[in-house]
Amino acid sequence: MTRVTVIPLRIALINDFDVVVHGLRSMLDPHRDRIEVVEWGHRGHVESPVDVALYDTFSQGHAEASDIDSLLKCHNIGALAIYTWNMHPDLAAAAIAKGCRGYLDKSLNAAQLVESLEAIGRGETVISEPLPDQEGHNLTDAEDMSWPGATSGLTARESEVLALITQGLTNQDIADRSYLSINSVKSYIRSAYRKIGVERRSQAVRWGLENGMLPDFSRVNLNG
């Protein structure tokens, strides 16, 4: 009987925060017989040939971002998939229109994420079905994932909003980038401030600087 050798899908994980990509890599590790993470790090480029690049949108833009355009033009990337908490249908449609082949919800468990990546690797276009939510996104914590401030009790969305505050964005900037209403942004800010024990924006920025809310800009190439 001939034994069929399955070649793992080669994946690059794209995000500027080490804690984010390490959490995602840990989530995928039990499936390393099907998924091989060959590179992870900042969003500027991919140095190794990969079947799929998974772009984590934490503290980054969505389909309108210039780095998405650069990644879509990168000859080392077979397909690009967006990985996000924000499943607003307009964002998904914009990503696919640009040429992305996946728009994946972070509430997917590891097995579902692997299945989605494999489908994308086969040439399919995959858009996750969002769970019902008043603003088109859900905030369910995916297994084994992490983000800056998680150990301080911040949810993924609170963490992302605080990271953008630390980077100097206004409330309106954050609303525009995250596709949230200004009232939702203010609500996330209030709840984040309570959890980290601050009252003013300047205090929040200082807390963010001291607690990993700025991008790391690191890159690891596992082939090198």
Accessible surface in RSA format (square Angstrom, percent):
REM  Atomic radii and reference values for relative SASA: ProtOr
REM  Chains: A
REM  Algorithm: Lee & Richards
REM  Probe-radius: 1.40
REM  Slices: 20
REM RES _ NUM      All-atoms   Total-Side   Main-Chain    Non-polar    All polar
REM                ABS   REL    ABS   REL    ABS   REL    ABS   REL    ABS   REL
RES MET A   1   243.92 126.3 155.01 102.6  88.91 211.7 131.57 111.9 112.35 148.8
RES THR A   2   121.74  86.6 100.22 101.6  21.51  51.3  69.22  93.0  52.52  79.4
RES ARG A   3   221.07  92.8 196.41 100.1  24.65  58.7  73.76 100.8 147.31  89.3
RES VAL A   4   123.19  81.1 101.67  92.0  21.52  51.9 105.65  91.8  17.54  47.6
RES THR A   5   115.07  81.8  91.87  93.1  23.20  55.3  65.27  87.7  49.80  75.3
RES VAL A   6   104.34  68.7  85.54  77.4  18.80  45.3  88.89  77.2  15.45  41.9
RES ILE A   7   146.45  83.3 124.93  93.1  21.52  51.9 125.63  90.5  20.82  56.5
RES PRO A   8    38.32  27.9  35.70  32.5   2.62   9.5  36.00  29.7   2.32  14.4
RES LEU A   9    26.23  14.6  22.97  16.4   3.26   8.2  24.91  17.5   1.32   3.6
RES ARG A  10    66.39  27.9  66.39  33.8   0.00   0.0  33.21  45.4  33.19  20.1
RES ILE A  11     0.00   0.0   0.00   0.0   0.00   0.0   0.00   0.0   0.00   0.0
RES ALA A  12     0.00   0.0   0.00   0.0   0.00   0.0   0.00   0.0   0.00   0.0
RES LEU A  13     0.11   0.1   0.11   0.1   0.00   0.0   0.11   0.1   0.00   0.0
RES ILE A  14     0.64   0.4   0.00   0.0   0.64   1.5   0.00   0.0   0.64   1.7
RES ASN A  15     1.40   1.0   0.00   0.0   1.40   3.4   0.00   0.0   1.40   1.4
RES ASP A  16     3.13   2.2   1.52   1.5   1.62   3.8   1.85   4.3   1.28   1.3
RES PHE A  17     2.64   1.3   2.33   1.4   0.32   0.8   2.64   1.6   0.00   0.0
RES ASP A  18    46.83  32.8  46.19  46.0   0.64   1.5  16.13  38.0  30.70  30.6
RES VAL A  19    59.33  39.0  51.82  46.9   7.51  18.1  57.11  49.6   2.22   6.0
RES VAL A  20     1.82   1.2   1.79   1.6   0.02   0.1   1.79   1.6   0.02   0.1
RES VAL A  21     0.95   0.6   0.85   0.8   0.10   0.2   0.86   0.7   0.09   0.2
RES HIS A  22    87.32  47.7  82.08  57.0   5.25  13.4  52.44  54.0  34.89  40.6
RES GLY A  23     8.72  10.7   0.00   N/A   8.72  10.7   7.28  20.0   1.44   3.2
RES LEU A  24     0.53   0.3   0.53   0.4   0.00   0.0   0.53   0.4   0.00   0.0
RES ARG A  25    84.60  35.5  84.32  43.0   0.28   0.7  10.17  13.9  74.43  45.1
RES SER A  26    62.11  52.5  51.25  68.4  10.85  25.0  27.60  58.8  34.51  48.4
RES MET A  27     0.69   0.4   0.00   0.0   0.69   1.6   0.00   0.0   0.69   0.9
RES LEU A  28     1.69   0.9   0.81   0.6   0.89   2.2   0.89   0.6   0.80   2.2
RES ASP A  29    68.28  47.8  63.10  62.8   5.18  12.3  16.26  38.3  52.02  51.9
RES PRO A  30    93.26  68.0  61.77  56.3  31.49 114.5  67.96  56.1  25.29 157.2
RES HIS A  31    35.78  19.6  35.56  24.7   0.21   0.5  21.79  22.5  13.99  16.3
RES ARG A  32   152.74  64.1 143.19  73.0   9.55  22.7  56.06  76.6  96.68  58.6
RES ASP A  33    98.09  68.7  82.85  82.5  15.25  36.0  50.02 117.7  48.08  47.9
RES ARG A  34    72.70  30.5  69.87  35.6   2.82   6.7  28.78  39.3  43.92  26.6
RES ILE A  35     2.74   1.6   0.18   0.1   2.57   6.2   0.18   0.1   2.57   7.0
RES GLU A  36    70.68  40.6  67.53  51.1   3.15   7.5  25.14  48.6  45.54  37.2
RES VAL A  37    17.70  11.6   8.90   8.1   8.81  21.2   8.90   7.7   8.81  23.9
RES VAL A  38     0.97   0.6   0.77   0.7   0.20   0.5   0.97   0.8   0.00   0.0
RES GLU A  39     0.00   0.0   0.00   0.0   0.00   0.0   0.00   0.0   0.00   0.0
RES TRP A  40    11.44   4.6  11.44   5.5   0.00   0.0  10.72   5.7   0.73   1.2
RES GLY A  41     0.87   1.1   0.00   N/A   0.87   1.1   0.87   2.4   0.00   0.0
RES HIS A  42    41.62  22.7  41.62  28.9   0.00   0.0  19.92  20.5  21.70  25.2
RES ARG A  43    78.37  32.9  78.37  39.9   0.00   0.0   9.05  12.4  69.32  42.0
RES GLY A  44    38.65  47.7   0.00   N/A  38.65  47.7  25.18  69.1  13.48  30.2
RES HIS A  45    76.58  41.9  74.97  52.1   1.62   4.1  61.11  63.0  15.47  18.0
RES VAL A  46     3.90   2.6   0.00   0.0   3.90   9.4   0.00   0.0   3.90  10.6
RES GLU A  47    89.91  51.6  64.03  48.4  25.88  61.6  27.38  53.0  62.52  51.0
RES SER A  48     4.45   3.8   2.94   3.9   1.50   3.5   2.65   5.6   1.80   2.5
RES PRO A  49    86.21  62.8  85.57  78.0   0.63   2.3  86.11  71.1   0.10   0.6
RES VAL A  50     9.26   6.1   0.00   0.0   9.26  22.3   2.47   2.1   6.79  18.4
RES ASP A  51    56.49  39.6  50.31  50.1   6.17  14.6   7.08  16.7  49.41  49.3
RES VAL A  52     0.00   0.0   0.00   0.0   0.00   0.0   0.00   0.0   0.00   0.0
RES ALA A  53     0.00   0.0   0.00   0.0   0.00   0.0   0.00   0.0   0.00   0.0
RES LEU A  54     0.00   0.0   0.00   0.0   0.00   0.0   0.00   0.0   0.00   0.0
RES TYR A  55     0.14   0.1   0.14   0.1   0.00   0.0   0.00   0.0   0.14   0.2
RES ASP A  56     0.62   0.4   0.62   0.6   0.00   0.0   0.62   1.5   0.00   0.0
RES THR A  57     4.30   3.1   4.30   4.4   0.00   0.0   0.00   0.0   4.30   6.5
RES PHE A  58     3.04   1.5   1.73   1.1   1.31   3.4   3.04   1.8   0.00   0.0
RES SER A  59     4.09   3.5   0.30   0.4   3.79   8.7   0.20   0.4   3.88   5.4
RES GLN A  60     3.37   1.9   1.39   1.0   1.98   4.7   2.57   5.5   0.80   0.6
RES GLY A  61    11.71  14.4   0.00   N/A  11.71  14.4   5.85  16.0   5.86  13.1
RES HIS A  62     4.21   2.3   4.21   2.9   0.00   0.0   0.18   0.2   4.02   4.7
RES ALA A  63     1.15   1.1   0.92   1.4   0.23   0.5   0.93   1.3   0.22   0.6
RES GLU A  64   111.70  64.1  86.44  65.4  25.26  60.1  70.91 137.2  40.79  33.3
RES ALA A  65    15.97  14.7   7.93  12.2   8.05  18.3  15.97  22.5   0.00   0.0
RES SER A  66    86.37  73.0  78.66 105.0   7.71  17.8  47.42 101.0  38.95  54.6
RES ASP A  67    22.01  15.4  18.80  18.7   3.21   7.6  13.39  31.5   8.63   8.6
RES ILE A  68     0.00   0.0   0.00   0.0   0.00   0.0   0.00   0.0   0.00   0.0
RES ASP A  69    49.19  34.5  47.46  47.2   1.73   4.1  16.91  39.8  32.28  32.2
RES SER A  70    60.30  51.0  49.08  65.5  11.22  25.8  21.76  46.3  38.54  54.0
RES LEU A  71     0.80   0.4   0.20   0.1   0.60   1.5   0.51   0.4   0.29   0.8
RES LEU A  72    55.06  30.7  24.31  17.4  30.74  77.3  26.44  18.6  28.62  77.0
RES LYS A  73   172.03  83.9 140.87  86.4  31.16  74.2  94.78  85.3  77.25  82.3
RES CYS A  74    25.52  19.3  13.13  14.6  12.39  29.1  13.47  34.1  12.05  13.0
RES HIS A  75   170.10  93.0 133.23  92.6  36.87  94.3 106.59 109.9  63.52  73.9
RES ASN A  76    23.55  16.2  19.49  18.8   4.06   9.8   2.08   5.0  21.47  20.8
RES ILE A  77    21.75  12.4   3.68   2.7  18.07  43.6   4.15   3.0  17.60  47.8
RES GLY A  78    50.95  62.8   0.00   N/A  50.95  62.8  29.84  81.9  21.11  47.3
RES ALA A  79     6.19   5.7   0.00   0.0   6.19  14.1   6.19   8.7   0.00   0.0
RES LEU A  80     1.49   0.8   0.59   0.4   0.91   2.3   0.59   0.4   0.91   2.4
RES ALA A  81     0.00   0.0   0.00   0.0   0.00   0.0   0.00   0.0   0.00   0.0
RES ILE A  82     0.14   0.1   0.14   0.1   0.00   0.0   0.14   0.1   0.00   0.0
RES TYR A  83     0.00   0.0   0.00   0.0   0.00   0.0   0.00   0.0   0.00   0.0
RES THR A  84     1.23   0.9   1.23   1.2   0.00   0.0   0.00   0.0   1.23   1.9
RES TRP A  85     6.82   2.7   5.52   2.7   1.30   3.1   3.76   2.0   3.06   5.0
RES ASN A  86     1.27   0.9   1.14   1.1   0.13   0.3   1.14   2.7   0.13   0.1
RES MET A  87     3.20   1.7   1.23   0.8   1.97   4.7   1.23   1.0   1.97   2.6
RES HIS A  88    43.38  23.7  43.38  30.2   0.00   0.0  16.49  17.0  26.89  31.3
RES PRO A  89    88.57  64.5  80.34  73.2   8.22  29.9  84.75  70.0   3.81  23.7
RES ASP A  90    80.79  56.6  73.61  73.3   7.18  17.0  14.23  33.5  66.56  66.4
RES LEU A  91     7.37   4.1   7.26   5.2   0.11   0.3   7.36   5.2   0.01   0.0
RES ALA A  92     5.79   5.3   5.79   8.9   0.00   0.0   5.79   8.2   0.00   0.0
RES ALA A  93    60.55  55.7  50.12  77.4  10.43  23.7  56.75  79.9   3.80  10.1
RES ALA A  94    45.22  41.6  36.31  56.0   8.91  20.3  43.69  61.5   1.53   4.1
RES ALA A  95     0.00   0.0   0.00   0.0   0.00   0.0   0.00   0.0   0.00   0.0
RES ILE A  96    48.07  27.4  39.44  29.4   8.64  20.8  39.44  28.4   8.64  23.4
RES ALA A  97    91.19  83.8  48.44  74.8  42.76  97.3  61.02  85.9  30.18  79.9
RES LYS A  98    81.69  39.9  52.56  32.2  29.13  69.4  35.87  32.3  45.82  48.8
RES GLY A  99    41.42  51.1   0.00   N/A  41.42  51.1  27.66  75.9  13.76  30.8
RES CYS A 100     3.08   2.3   0.00   0.0   3.08   7.2   0.00   0.0   3.08   3.3
RES ARG A 101    67.01  28.1  67.01  34.2   0.00   0.0  24.36  33.3  42.65  25.8
RES GLY A 102     0.00   0.0   0.00   N/A   0.00   0.0   0.00   0.0   0.00   0.0
RES TYR A 103     0.19   0.1   0.19   0.1   0.00   0.0   0.19   0.1   0.00   0.0
RES LEU A 104     0.00   0.0   0.00   0.0   0.00   0.0   0.00   0.0   0.00   0.0
RES ASP A 105     1.80   1.3   1.80   1.8   0.00   0.0   1.24   2.9   0.57   0.6
RES LYS A 106     4.88   2.4   4.88   3.0   0.00   0.0   0.12   0.1   4.77   5.1
RES SER A 107    29.34  24.8  11.04  14.7  18.30  42.2   2.56   5.5  26.78  37.5
RES LEU A 108    28.19  15.7  27.45  19.6   0.74   1.9  28.19  19.8   0.00   0.0
RES ASN A 109    59.35  40.9  58.04  56.1   1.31   3.1  17.57  42.3  41.77  40.4
RES ALA A 110     4.82   4.4   4.82   7.4   0.00   0.0   4.82   6.8   0.00   0.0
RES ALA A 111    43.22  39.7  41.52  64.1   1.71   3.9  41.52  58.5   1.71   4.5
RES GLN A 112    83.18  46.5  81.58  59.6   1.59   3.8  21.81  46.4  61.37  46.5
RES LEU A 113     0.00   0.0   0.00   0.0   0.00   0.0   0.00   0.0   0.00   0.0
RES VAL A 114     0.00   0.0   0.00   0.0   0.00   0.0   0.00   0.0   0.00   0.0
RES GLU A 115   101.37  58.2  96.45  73.0   4.91  11.7  29.03  56.2  72.34  59.1
RES SER A 116    16.29  13.8  12.70  17.0   3.59   8.3   3.45   7.3  12.84  18.0
RES LEU A 117     0.00   0.0   0.00   0.0   0.00   0.0   0.00   0.0   0.00   0.0
RES GLU A 118    39.52  22.7  37.65  28.5   1.87   4.5  14.19  27.4  25.33  20.7
RES ALA A 119     9.93   9.1   9.93  15.3   0.00   0.0   9.93  14.0   0.00   0.0
RES ILE A 120     0.00   0.0   0.00   0.0   0.00   0.0   0.00   0.0   0.00   0.0
RES GLY A 121    30.99  38.2   0.00   N/A  30.99  38.2   2.45   6.7  28.53  63.9
RES ARG A 122   164.01  68.9 123.97  63.2  40.04  95.3  75.13 102.7  88.88  53.9
RES GLY A 123    45.83  56.5   0.00   N/A  45.83  56.5  21.47  58.9  24.36  54.6
RES GLU A 124    82.84  47.6  76.86  58.1   5.98  14.2  36.52  70.6  46.32  37.8
RES THR A 125    75.27  53.5  46.13  46.8  29.13  69.4  24.28  32.6  50.99  77.1
RES VAL A 126    28.55  18.8  25.98  23.5   2.57   6.2  28.55  24.8   0.00   0.0
RES ILE A 127    81.83  46.6  60.53  45.1  21.31  51.4  60.53  43.6  21.31  57.8
RES SER A 128    11.31   9.6   2.27   3.0   9.04  20.8   9.09  19.4   2.22   3.1
RES GLU A 129   155.03  89.0 136.73 103.4  18.30  43.6  62.80 121.5  92.23  75.3
RES PRO A 130    59.85  43.6  42.66  38.9  17.19  62.5  42.66  35.2  17.19 106.8
RES LEU A 131    93.24  51.9  90.17  64.5   3.07   7.7  90.32  63.4   2.92   7.9
RES PRO A 132   133.04  97.0 100.54  91.7  32.50 118.1 112.53  92.9  20.52 127.5
RES ASP A 133    61.90  43.4  30.96  30.8  30.95  73.2  11.06  26.0  50.84  50.7
RES GLN A 134   173.46  97.0 125.97  92.1  47.49 113.1  51.14 108.9 122.32  92.8
RES GLU A 135    34.05  19.6  24.79  18.8   9.26  22.0  23.02  44.5  11.03   9.0
RES GLY A 136    19.35  23.9   0.00   N/A  19.35  23.9  17.06  46.8   2.29   5.1
RES HIS A 137     3.79   2.1   3.79   2.6   0.00   0.0   1.16   1.2   2.63   3.1
RES ASN A 138     8.48   5.8   8.02   7.7   0.46   1.1   8.44  20.3   0.04   0.0
RES LEU A 139    57.50  32.0  42.00  30.0  15.50  39.0  43.19  30.3  14.31  38.5
RES THR A 140    71.84  51.1  61.77  62.6  10.07  24.0  53.37  71.7  18.47  27.9
RES ASP A 141    87.94  61.6  66.37  66.1  21.57  51.0  25.27  59.5  62.66  62.5
RES ALA A 142     9.08   8.4   0.00   0.0   9.08  20.7   3.65   5.1   5.43  14.4
RES GLU A 143    85.48  49.1  70.66  53.5  14.83  35.3  36.81  71.2  48.67  39.7
RES ASP A 144    93.24  65.3  62.53  62.2  30.71  72.6  17.52  41.2  75.73  75.5
RES MET A 145    22.88  11.8   2.13   1.4  20.74  49.4   2.13   1.8  20.74  27.5
RES SER A 146    33.16  28.0  30.85  41.2   2.32   5.3  18.28  38.9  14.89  20.9
RES TRP A 147    20.02   8.0  17.39   8.4   2.63   6.2  17.39   9.3   2.63   4.3
RES PRO A 148     7.57   5.5   1.38   1.3   6.19  22.5   7.57   6.2   0.00   0.0
RES GLY A 149    11.10  13.7   0.00   N/A  11.10  13.7   3.23   8.9   7.88  17.6
RES ALA A 150    33.18  30.5  17.18  26.5  16.00  36.4  17.58  24.8  15.60  41.3
RES THR A 151   144.93 103.1 104.48 105.9  40.46  96.4  87.98 118.2  56.96  86.1
RES SER A 152    49.07  41.5  26.83  35.8  22.24  51.2  18.29  39.0  30.78  43.1
RES GLY A 153    42.51  52.4   0.00   N/A  42.51  52.4  33.09  90.8   9.42  21.1
RES LEU A 154     4.19   2.3   0.00   0.0   4.19  10.5   0.05   0.0   4.14  11.1
RES THR A 155    47.00  33.4  44.48  45.1   2.52   6.0  45.86  61.6   1.14   1.7
RES ALA A 156     1.22   1.1   0.50   0.8   0.72   1.6   0.50   0.7   0.72   1.9
RES ARG A 157     3.45   1.4   3.44   1.8   0.01   0.0   0.11   0.2   3.33   2.0
RES GLU A 158     9.93   5.7   9.93   7.5   0.00   0.0   0.30   0.6   9.63   7.9
RES SER A 159     0.00   0.0   0.00   0.0   0.00   0.0   0.00   0.0   0.00   0.0
RES GLU A 160    10.31   5.9  10.31   7.8   0.00   0.0   0.18   0.3  10.13   8.3
RES VAL A 161     1.09   0.7   1.09   1.0   0.00   0.0   1.09   0.9   0.00   0.0
RES LEU A 162     0.80   0.4   0.47   0.3   0.33   0.8   0.80   0.6   0.00   0.0
RES ALA A 163     0.00   0.0   0.00   0.0   0.00   0.0   0.00   0.0   0.00   0.0
RES LEU A 164     0.12   0.1   0.12   0.1   0.00   0.0   0.12   0.1   0.00   0.0
RES ILE A 165     2.20   1.3   0.62   0.5   1.58   3.8   0.62   0.4   1.58   4.3
RES THR A 166    10.95   7.8   0.00   0.0  10.95  26.1   0.00   0.0  10.95  16.6
RES GLN A 167    60.47  33.8  28.92  21.1  31.55  75.1  15.85  33.7  44.62  33.8
RES GLY A 168    61.86  76.3   0.00   N/A  61.86  76.3  34.58  94.9  27.28  61.1
RES LEU A 169    31.58  17.6  28.91  20.7   2.67   6.7  30.05  21.1   1.53   4.1
RES THR A 170    75.91  54.0  72.59  73.6   3.32   7.9  72.19  97.0   3.72   5.6
RES ASN A 171    36.27  25.0  33.28  32.2   3.00   7.2  10.80  26.0  25.48  24.6
RES GLN A 172    99.08  55.4  97.33  71.1   1.76   4.2  50.16 106.8  48.93  37.1
RES ASP A 173    62.51  43.8  58.37  58.1   4.13   9.8  10.10  23.8  52.40  52.3
RES ILE A 174     0.00   0.0   0.00   0.0   0.00   0.0   0.00   0.0   0.00   0.0
RES ALA A 175     4.66   4.3   2.73   4.2   1.93   4.4   2.92   4.1   1.74   4.6
RES ASP A 176    90.59  63.5  72.20  71.9  18.39  43.5  33.60  79.1  57.00  56.8
RES ARG A 177    77.88  32.7  71.32  36.4   6.56  15.6  13.13  17.9  64.75  39.2
RES SER A 178     3.09   2.6   1.05   1.4   2.04   4.7   2.20   4.7   0.89   1.2
RES TYR A 179    89.52  41.8  75.32  42.9  14.20  37.0  51.43  38.7  38.09  47.0
RES LEU A 180    11.79   6.6   0.00   0.0  11.79  29.6   2.42   1.7   9.37  25.2
RES SER A 181    53.82  45.5  41.46  55.3  12.36  28.5  47.14 100.4   6.68   9.4
RES ILE A 182    57.19  32.5  52.59  39.2   4.60  11.1  52.59  37.9   4.60  12.5
RES ASN A 183   107.13  73.9 103.04  99.6   4.09   9.8  26.57  64.0  80.56  77.9
RES SER A 184    18.49  15.6  13.95  18.6   4.54  10.5   6.89  14.7  11.60  16.3
RES VAL A 185     0.00   0.0   0.00   0.0   0.00   0.0   0.00   0.0   0.00   0.0
RES LYS A 186    89.08  43.5  87.80  53.9   1.27   3.0  38.70  34.8  50.37  53.7
RES SER A 187    52.32  44.2  50.37  67.2   1.95   4.5  14.83  31.6  37.50  52.5
RES TYR A 188    35.49  16.6  35.40  20.1   0.09   0.2  23.45  17.6  12.04  14.8
RES ILE A 189    13.83   7.9  13.25   9.9   0.57   1.4  13.83  10.0   0.00   0.0
RES ARG A 190   137.04  57.5 133.69  68.2   3.35   8.0  62.40  85.3  74.65  45.2
RES SER A 191    18.84  15.9  18.39  24.5   0.45   1.0  16.39  34.9   2.45   3.4
RES ALA A 192     0.90   0.8   0.90   1.4   0.00   0.0   0.90   1.3   0.00   0.0
RES TYR A 193    25.81  12.0  25.72  14.6   0.09   0.2  24.40  18.3   1.40   1.7
RES ARG A 194   172.76  72.5 144.55  73.7  28.21  67.2  76.95 105.2  95.82  58.1
RES LYS A 195    92.64  45.2  61.13  37.5  31.51  75.0  55.31  49.8  37.33  39.8
RES ILE A 196    20.65  11.8   0.00   0.0  20.65  49.8   6.16   4.4  14.49  39.3
RES GLY A 197    67.81  83.6   0.00   N/A  67.81  83.6  35.66  97.9  32.15  72.0
RES VAL A 198    20.98  13.8  11.77  10.7   9.22  22.2  13.48  11.7   7.51  20.4
RES GLU A 199   147.62  84.8 121.32  91.8  26.31  62.6  46.05  89.1 101.57  82.9
RES ARG A 200   141.15  59.3 137.10  69.9   4.06   9.7  63.55  86.9  77.60  47.0
RES ARG A 201    87.17  36.6  81.27  41.4   5.90  14.1  56.55  77.3  30.62  18.6
RES SER A 202    78.00  65.9  61.89  82.6  16.11  37.1  55.28 117.7  22.72  31.8
RES GLN A 203    63.70  35.6  57.53  42.0   6.17  14.7  22.96  48.9  40.74  30.9
RES ALA A 204     0.00   0.0   0.00   0.0   0.00   0.0   0.00   0.0   0.00   0.0
RES VAL A 205    43.61  28.7  43.61  39.5   0.00   0.0  43.61  37.9   0.00   0.0
RES ARG A 206   163.12  68.5 161.84  82.5   1.28   3.1  49.87  68.2 113.25  68.6
RES TRP A 207    37.90  15.2  35.36  17.1   2.54   6.0  22.63  12.1  15.27  24.8
RES GLY A 208     0.04   0.0   0.00   N/A   0.04   0.0   0.00   0.0   0.04   0.1
RES LEU A 209   100.38  55.9  72.07  51.6  28.32  71.2  72.44  50.9  27.94  75.2
RES GLU A 210   116.27  66.8  80.11  60.6  36.16  86.1  41.94  81.1  74.34  60.7
RES ASN A 211    59.70  41.2  43.03  41.6  16.67  40.1  12.83  30.9  46.87  45.3
RES GLY A 212    46.87  57.8   0.00   N/A  46.87  57.8  37.57 103.1   9.30  20.8
RES MET A 213     0.25   0.1   0.00   0.0   0.25   0.6   0.00   0.0   0.25   0.3
RES LEU A 214    75.52  42.1  69.95  50.0   5.57  14.0  69.95  49.1   5.57  15.0
RES PRO A 215    30.04  21.9  16.06  14.6  13.98  50.8  16.06  13.3  13.98  86.9
RES ASP A 216    73.78  51.7  46.82  46.6  26.96  63.8  10.74  25.3  63.05  62.9
RES PHE A 217   128.56  64.3 109.47  67.8  19.09  49.7 109.47  66.4  19.09  54.6
RES SER A 218    37.89  32.0  30.02  40.1   7.87  18.1  34.57  73.6   3.32   4.6
RES ARG A 219    49.69  20.9  18.97   9.7  30.72  73.1  19.13  26.1  30.56  18.5
RES VAL A 220    52.80  34.7  49.72  45.0   3.07   7.4  52.80  45.9   0.00   0.0
RES ASN A 221    46.92  32.4  29.22  28.2  17.70  42.6  13.22  31.8  33.70  32.6
RES LEU A 222    75.97  42.3  44.95  32.2  31.02  78.0  49.44  34.7  26.54  71.4
RES ASN A 223    81.38  56.1  45.05  43.5  36.33  87.5  29.58  71.2  51.80  50.1
RES GLY A 224   100.61 124.1   0.00   N/A 100.61 124.1  65.98 181.1  34.63  77.6
END  Absolute sums over single chains surface
CHAIN  1 A    10337.0       7951.6       2385.3       5499.2       4837.8
END  Absolute sums over all chains
TOTAL         10337.0       7951.6       2385.3       5499.2       4837.8
